[in-house]
Amino acid sequence: MNKSGSAQGTDGEIITILLVDDIPEARENIKKMIAFEPDMKVVGSAGTGREGVALAKELKPNIVIMDINMPDMDGIQATALITQAVPTTAVIMMSVQSDQDYLQRAMLVGARFFLSKPVSMDDLYNTIRSVYVQHKQLAEQYRTMASASSGVAVKAPSQVASGDDDNRAGHIIVVYSPQGGAGCTTIATNLASGLMREGIRALLVDADLQFGDVGVFLNIQAQSTIVDLARSVGDLDTELFDNIVVTHDSGLKVLMGPTRPAEAFVVQENPSAVATIIQKIANHYDFIIVDTGRHMDETLGALFDVASKIVLVATPTLAGVKNVRFVMDEFDQLGYSTDKTMIVLNRVPLDRNLQKFAIPSEKISKFLKRPVEVEIPSDELTALTAMSKGVLIVAQRDRSRSPVKEFMQLADLIYTKMMGTETEAEAKPQTEKTGGLFRTNIFGRTS
């Protein structure tokens, strides 16, 4: 393999490119085409998949152009390793074989585009620039996340089916609010991203089965969803799970909810299906963050039972606080430890003129008889801007700005509680006290 010096462009205008192809003539032809473009530079080339992975880790190029068929390690395997180890790099696959199977496999391991050989100059240039622009902001997101309080680099979570890493902490964090519009999805998505650190695997599950919005917030779509897992929950294995889970451009693993409300009934035929799925794969992740809907049913009750932590989201309104108090009373009847739940106050007004209409957090804590552990200010413009781009609020560069700092405060607090100072008893899902009170009072069932 060979390499050249890194290109240093003004404001990142030069796109650095690594070529991986086992045919030297193919690499040389692409290199000659790229040489005509002043905003592109080939910084390295490799003749095998293993060499490509090694050079990608060393050079960290903006783009890797990867052939599929190569000796010792094919392009699919190499792409999976590169997207995991160097998430700031985007991979463009290239092959004379352009059937649907190759395309699907390439996308599943994180490739951003697929080009068929032979490729025209215009297609090559346009694809490189387009992928670079699309991935640029997400690459910045990784760099920003790497400057979190721990000060360590962030790696993309590796595949569940790795086999040699199946003893993760398995903390299940259920995010819930009994009040509609409280911002649970915003909190769940940013919490999941905020918990991503070096060596930490995080999974986001959309368990709002009828009207889940995780896909909208992250601008991702998937042909396979939790419905496919619910149909075969008894035979669930990590290989099947890996084929269903999608990867957000930030590297976050996501289990998508049903694409249509009617599909929710397939899952709800077995009320414990979602909780069972999560329990079966829990030891492959350090954190599993579950976004939930408002409606209380047996599916939600099963999730509460297996949760390590329940993040109860309230708003500083009479209705919001009253409903959270009702849920907490039911938790007390269930016998849940106070350590199992934590209160997060969302949509706290920043405008002084609006603050007088909101209930102060001190009064909320007194009414709930529990502390409000994090207050997240309302910033609809930031939230809408992030959602429209399919990125996360915590990806903002200025970490001292609200609500970025509050989301990171929440993530750091949960990380410390679950991975640092909490006792083993507090971390375990509390399933022994399900009693029947909760389901009798809320779900209309007798024990």
N, C-alpha and C positions, 0 to 999 in steps of 0.2 A: 504494500500500500504506500501511497505517497501523499504528501500534504504540502500546502504553502502557507505563508503567513496570513494572519487574520486581517480582514478588511476593516478599516476604520473610517466609516462614513460620517458625514455631518448629520446629527440627529437621527442616526440609524437609517439613513437613506439607502445605503448599499446593502443589498440582500445577499447574505453569505450562503453558499450552497455546497453541499456534499453529494458527490455522485457515487452510487453503489451499483455496480453491474459487473458480472463476471466476464463480459466481452470487452476487451480493451478498446476495440474500434467504436463500440457503442458509446463508451465513456468519452472518447476523444471527439466524436461527432457532436455530442451534446455540449461539451466544453467549448467547441468552436462556435456553436450557435450562441451560447451565453456570452462569449467574448465580445460580441457586437453590441451588447447592452451595457451602458455606463453605470446603471444602478444595480448590476448583478456581478457577483464574483464567485468563481469556484474556488473554495479554500481547501478542498481535499477530494480524493477519490479512493475507492476500495473495490477489490475484485471478489470479495466474499462477504457473506452476511456478518460473520464474526468481526472481520476487519471494519465493516461499516459501523457496527455497534461501538467498537473501541474508539474509532475516530469521532463519532458523534459525541461520545462522552468527553473526549479531549477538546474538540474544537467548538462544540455547542453552536452549530450553524443555525441560521434561521430556517433553512429548508434542506431536507434530504430527498433526493430523487432516487427511488429504490426500485430495482428490478425484482420480480417475484421469483423466478427460477434461477437459483444459484447453488453451487456446491457447499457442503458443510452446514449451512444454515440458510433456509430460504427467506425471501423477503418478508413473508408474513411473520415468521418468528422474530426476525431482526427488528421489524417495525414495532412489535409488541414490547421488546426490550428497550428500544429507543424512546418510545412514548412514555414508558415508565421511568426510565433513568434521566431523560432530558425533556421534561414536559414543555420547555420553552421552544423546542424544535418541532416543526410541522413536517410530516412525511407525505410526499406525493408518490403513489405507486405507479409503476410503468411496466407493461407487459404486452407481448403479442397475443396473449390469451385474455380476452375481454369478456368471458362469460359471467353470468350473474353470480355464480358461486365464488369466483375470485374476488369480485367486487364486494360481496357481502363479507367475506372473510377479512378483506383489507380494512373495511370500515369498522368491523368489530374490534380489531386490535388498535384502532386509533388513527388510521390513515385519513388524511383530509381530502384527498382527491385521487382519481384513478385515470391515467392516460393510456391509450392504446398505441402500441408501436405499429408502424412508424408514426412519429408525431411531427406536425408541421411547426415551423418557427413561431408563427402567431399563436398557435394553441399552447406551445410551451411557455412563451413569454407571458401570455394572459393568465395562464394557470398559476405560474409562480407568483406573479404580482397579486393576484386575487387571494391566493392562500396566505401570502405574507400579510396582507392587509387584514384579513379575517382573524389571523392568529396573533397579530401584533399586540392587541389589547389584552388578550388572554395570557400571552407571555409576560406582559407587564404585571398581570394579576398574580402570577406565580412569584415574580420577584418581590412584589409588595407583600404577599403572604409570608415570604421568607424572612421579612423584617419584623415578624411578630415578636412578642415579648421574649420568647425563648431565644430569638436571634439565630435560629438554625434554618437551614434550607428545607424547602418543602418538596417532597417527592410525590409523584402520582401513586395512588394505591395500586398494588399489584393484583393480579388476578386471584380470585378466591381459590381456584383449583390448583394452586401451586403445590399443594400436598405437603410441603415441608414447613408450613407455617400455619398450623391450624389450632393454635393454643392462644388466641388473642383474648383480650379482656372481656369482650362481648357485652359492654355496657349498652343497655337499651334506654334511649331517652325519648319519651313520648311527649310531644308538644300538643297541648289541648287548651281550648277556651270554650266555655258554654255560650259565649256571646259571638254572634256572627259579625264579621268585619273587624275582629280584634287584631288581625295581622299574624295569625299562626304560621302561614306559609312563608311570609317574610322572615319570621324568626327562625323557623326550622331550616330554611335553605342557607341562611347566613350563619347559623349556629353550626351546621354541618361543615361548611367551608372553613369557619374559624377554628374548628377542632382538628383540621388537617395540619399535621406537623411531620417532621422527618420520622419515618418508621411507624407512623400511625395510619391505620386504615379506617376510613369513615364511609358509611353507607347511608344514603338518604332514601327513605321509603315513603311514597305517597299513599297513605291509607285513608285519605278522604275519597271513599270509593265511588261516590256519585258525582261529585263536583270538584275533584282534585285539580289544583292549579300549579303544581310543581313544574310540569312541562312548559306551561306558559311563562312562568317566572324565569326559567333557565333556558328557554327557547330551544327545547329539545323535543324530538318525537321518537316514538319507538313502535315498531310493528308488534312486538311482544310485550306483555305487561304482567302484572301480578295475577291476572285472570288465568294465564297459562300455567302458572305455578299452582294456583288453587285447584285446578282440575286434576293435578297429579301430585298433590301434597304428600300422599303416602309414599310415593316413589321418588321424592325430591332428593337430588344429589347435587354436588357442587358444579358438575359439568353442565347440568341443565340450568342451574341458577346463573352461571356465567354467561350462558347464551341469551338469557332474558334481560339481565342487567345492562344498562347503557352507561356510557361515560360522558359526563359533561366536559366541555372544553377546559375547565379548571382542573380536571383530573378526578373530580368527585364521582363516585359510583352512585347510580340512581336506579331504584326499582320503581318503575312507573305504575300509576294507578290505571283503572279501566279507561278506555278512550271514550266510552259513552255511558251515561247513567244506567241504562238498562243492563249493562254487563255487571254492574255491582251485585245483582241478585245471584249471579253465578258464584261469586265469592261468599256472599252471605248465606248461601245454602248450608255452609259449614262455618258457623260463627267463630270457631277457634282457628280457622285456616290461616289467617294473616299472622296471628301470634305464633302458630306452629311453624310457619315458614321462617319467621324471624329467629325463633329459638334454634331451628336446625342449622342456620348458617351463622349464628351469633359468634361462635368461637373463631370465625375467620376475619372478624373485624374488631377493632378496639371500641368504636362507637357506632351505634345504629340509631339514627335520628328519625323518628316517625312523625310525619305530619298527619294530622287527623281532622276530620270534619266535626261539625258542631253536634250532630245528631247522636244521641246516646243509645247504643244498642249492645247486643251481646258481643259483637266483634270488638267494639271499643272496650267493653269490660274485660275481655280476654287480654287486650293489649295493656290495660292498666295493671292487670295481675302480674304480667311478666316484666313490667318496666322496672329498670333500676332507678330511674328518676322520672318524675312527671313534672314537666314545666307547665304550670298553670298560668295562662296569659289573661291578664285583666286590663281593662281600660279605666281611666280615672272618672268613671261615670257611675251613677247610682245603680243602673241596671247591670253594668259590668261587674261591679264589686259584689252586688247581691247574689248574682249567679255563681260567682266563684265561691262565695261563702257556702252556698247550698252544696256544691260539689265537695268542698272540704268536709262538711258535716257528714256526707256519705262516706268519704274516705275514713273518717274517724270511726264510723260504725263498722266499717270493714275491718278495722284493726290495722290499717296501714300506719307505719311509723311516720312521724313528722319529718324524718330525714328523707322519706321517699318523694316528697313534693317540695317544690320551690315556687315562689311567686315572682312573676315578672310583670311589671307595669309597662304597657305599651301605649303608643300614641299620646305621650305626655306633651302638652302644648309648649312650644318655644316662645310663642308670641305672648307678651305680658298681658295684652288685652284679653286673650283667651284663657290665660292661666286662672283668672278669677272664677271661671265657670267649671274648672276641673277640681276634683276632690284631692286635697294634698295627700301625699303618700303616707304621712304620719297618721292621718285619720284612717286611711285604708288599712294600715298595719294594725292599728288598735281594734278596728272592727273585725278583721280577719283573725286576730290574735296570732299573727305570724308576720315576720318581717318581709317587706318588699326588698328583694335582694338586688334587683337591677331595674332601673328606670330607663326606658328607651324613648327618646323624644320623637315627636312627630315631624317627619320631613317628607312629605308626599312627593315633592319634586325629585329628590334623590332616589326614592324608591321607584318612581315611574320611569326615570331615566335609566336606572339599572335594569329594570324589567324589559324595557324596550330594546335594550342591547343584548339581553340574555346573559348579563354578567351579574356579579353579586355586589352588594353594598360594601362588604368588607374588603373588596378589591380596590377601593379608593386609595389613592396614594397618601393622602393626608389622614393619618390614623388618629390625629388629635381632634378631628372634626366630628361633630355629632351627625348622624347616629353611628358612625363607624366605630368610634371608641367604645360606645356602649355595647355594640354587638360583640366586639372583641373582649370586653369585660365579662360578658355573659359566657363566652366560650372559654376564657381563661378560668373563670370561677368553676364551671362544670368540670373542666379538665383537672383542676386541682382537687376538687371534691372526689372525683371518681378514680383518678390515677395517682393522686398524691397522698392526701391526708386522711381520707375516709377509711373506716375499718372494713374488714372483710364482710361483716354482717350487714353493713349498710349498703354494700355494693350488690349483694345478691338480690335477684328478683324475689319479691315476696308473694309466693303463690299459696302459702299454707293457710291463709286466713281469708278464704273467699266466701265463707259463711252462708251466703244466700241473701243477706240483708241488702247489699248493693243491687243485686239483680231483681229482688222483690220490689224495692222502692222505685227504682228508675226504669228497669226493663220490663216490669209487669209480669214477672215470673215468680213462682214460689219455689222455695228450696226443696 
